[in-house]
Amino acid sequence: MSPISGWSFWGGGRALRRSLWLLMALALVGAFGRYAGPAPSEAAIRQPGTSADLARIEAYLNGLDTLRSTFVQINPDGGTVTGELYYARPDKMRLDYDPPSRILIVANGWNLVYHDRRLKQVSHLFTSRTPLGFLLEDDIRLSGKVTVTEVQRMADELLVTLVRSEEPDQGAITLVFADEPMALRRWTVVDAQGLRTHVVLEDVETGVELDRELFRFRDPSFYPDARRD
């Protein structure tokens, strides 16, 4: 399955922005655990969270520097795709999908490039127009461009669910953090049709030196020998 399967158009380029809601989510996290799915008694043990919990989450996300990892994306039909992820705060990100998907996403400043190598198609977006563009800003806030719909505690975990303030009916993202110490464990995206996609990072390294060339896209139409692109 393609990395963007199951994501429909938001009108006039909305399909791309909608898929990027998921894909950009992979890029902006710290230390992850493996996705294990909710416990059977999850609903019974959840308790409301607090504004202090949101402040801790914001501090955690703002405290990220660089990140490098491999990732596994679990699609709604159970299929998986894999790839490599690179992130440098505040505004640089690269998602490089393995074959057969061969999708490349590069964000650098205000510009985000979506390159389907297999179809030889390149699309450009303003980072600010992407669903998780707020996470590429200097100061991450869980308000304004996003709206928090739920904050909950479950055993030793902290859950926060977000929607885009301008399009709250187009899907939601739930982040699940370990409580002590704070660490993002898993990420679940629910689209407007109720389909769920999970993402898992593996072999995560943070605070590492990253080659700035990773975040520079050279269109193969003009640069046929561009490295890795």
N, C-alpha and C positions, 0 to 999 in steps of 0.2 A: 504494500500500500504506500502511496505517496505520503510525504510528511504533511501535506495539507488536505488529505482525504477527509471527508466528513465536514468540511468547513465551506459554507455557501457564501455568496456575494453579499457585501454590504452596500452594493450599488456604486458604479463608477469607480472601480478599483477596490471595492470593499472586500472582495475575496482575498486579495493579497493582505490587506490590513488585518483581516480576521485571522488568517493563518499565522500572521506574525504575532498575534496575541499569544499564541502558544509558543512559537519558535523563539521569540525574544525572551519569554519566560525562562527558557533554559539557560540563558546567558548570564543572569544577574543574581547569583546566589553564592552562598558561602559553603560551609562543610555540610554535605548531604549524607544521610543514611540511605539504605535501600528501601524501596517501596514495599510495604508489607500488606497494605490494605487495612481498612478499619476493622476493629475487633467486633465480634457479634453483638456485644453489649454497649457499643459506642453511644447510641442515643440515650441510654439510661444513665451514663456516667458523665455526660457533658454538663459543664457549668458555665455560666456567663463569664466572659472576660471583662477587663477594665480598661480605662483610658491609659493607665500606667503600662499595661501590656502592649498597647499600640506604640507608646513612646519607646519601649524596649526594642520592638521590632524595627522601628525607624532608625534607632541608633545602630542596630546590628547591620542593616542594609547600608547605611551611610558609612559604616566602618570598613566595608570591603575595599580592597585595593585592586589586586589582579587575581585572576582565576584561570586555571587550565584544567581540562578534564576530558574524558570520553563520556558519551551519554547514550542512554537507551530510551527511546520513546515508545510507549505502549499505547497503541491506537484503540479506538472503541471496539473494533472487531477482534481484538486480541493480538493482532499482528504487531511486529516491532520493526523499528528502523534504528540505526546507530549512526554515530558520527563523533566529531571532535568539537569542543567548545573553547573559546578564548574570550576573556573579558578584561577590560582595563577601565576603571572608573575615571571620569564620570560618564563618558559618552562613546566608548569604543567596544565593539562586540563582533565576534565572528562565529558563525555556526556552519560547520562543514559536514554535510551528510555523506555517508558512505554509499557506494553503489548498492542497489540499482537506482536509488533516489537521485544522488548526485546534485542535490540542491546546495547552494552557497548563499549565505546571508552575511553581509558586512555592513555594520553601522559605524560611522565616524563623524562625530559632530552632528550637524543638522541633516545629513544625507544617509539614507539607508538603501542598499542595493540588494535585490533578490535576483539571483542568477540560477536558472535551470540549465545546467550544462548539457543534459541529455537532449533537451529541446532547443538548445542554443538560444534561449530567450533571456533578456535582461530587463528588469523593471526598477524604477527609481521612486522613492517616496521621501517626503519630509519626515524625519524622525518624530517630530511633534504630532504627526497625523497617525502614528501607529498606536495600537491599543495600549502598549506598555511603555510608551515614550517617556512617561514621567520617571521611569526607573533609569533613564539615561541622562537625567538632569543632575546638576551639581549638588542639589539638596533634595533628597528623596522625602516626600511627604505622602502619608496615607490619607490624603484629603485633596480637595480641589478637582484635579483631573480624574481622580478615582473616588469612589464612595465605598466605605466599609459597611457591609450589610450584616456582618456577624463576627463577633470575637468570642471564642469559647476555649475552655480548658477541658482536657480529657486525659485523666491519669497524669503522666509526666509530660504532656504535650500541650502546645498552644496553637490554636487554629484561627486564622483570619481569612474571611471571604471578601473579595473585592469585585466591583463592577465598574465599568467606565461610566463616569457621571453623565456624559452626553448620550450614551446608548446603553442604559442599564438592562434592557431586555435582550441584549445580544449575547449574553453569556456571563460566566463568573469564573473566578480563579480562587481556589482555596490553597493557602500556604500552611503547611504543618511544620511547626518548629519544636525541637526539643526544648524543654523549659530551662533546665540547668545542666550545663551551660547552654546559652542560646545558640541553636544551630538549626538551619532549615533542613528537614528530613525528606520531605516529598512535596509534590506540587500536582494538583489536579485541576484540569480545565473542564468546565461543563459548557457546551455550546447552547445555542438557542433551541436546539431540538432535544436537549437533555443528554447528548452523547458525551461520554467522559474519556479524557485522554490523560494519562499519567506520564510523568517524566522522572527519570532517575539518572543522577550523575555518578560516575565511577572514577576511581583513581584521581580524586580531586586534589589539586595543589593550589594553594593561595599564597599571595605575596611573592610570586615568582616573576622573574624578568621575562617580558614578552617582546618579541621582535615587532616593531611598529609597522613593518611591512605587512604583517598579518591583517591589518585593518585598512589597507590601501587596495582598492579594487581597480584592476586594469581590464577594461573590456577586451575580450579576446578578438573582437572584430577589428580593433585597432592595434592591439598588442598580442599577436598570436603566440608569442613565447612567454607571456606573463606567467610567473611562477605560481603554480598550484591553482590558478584561476582558469 
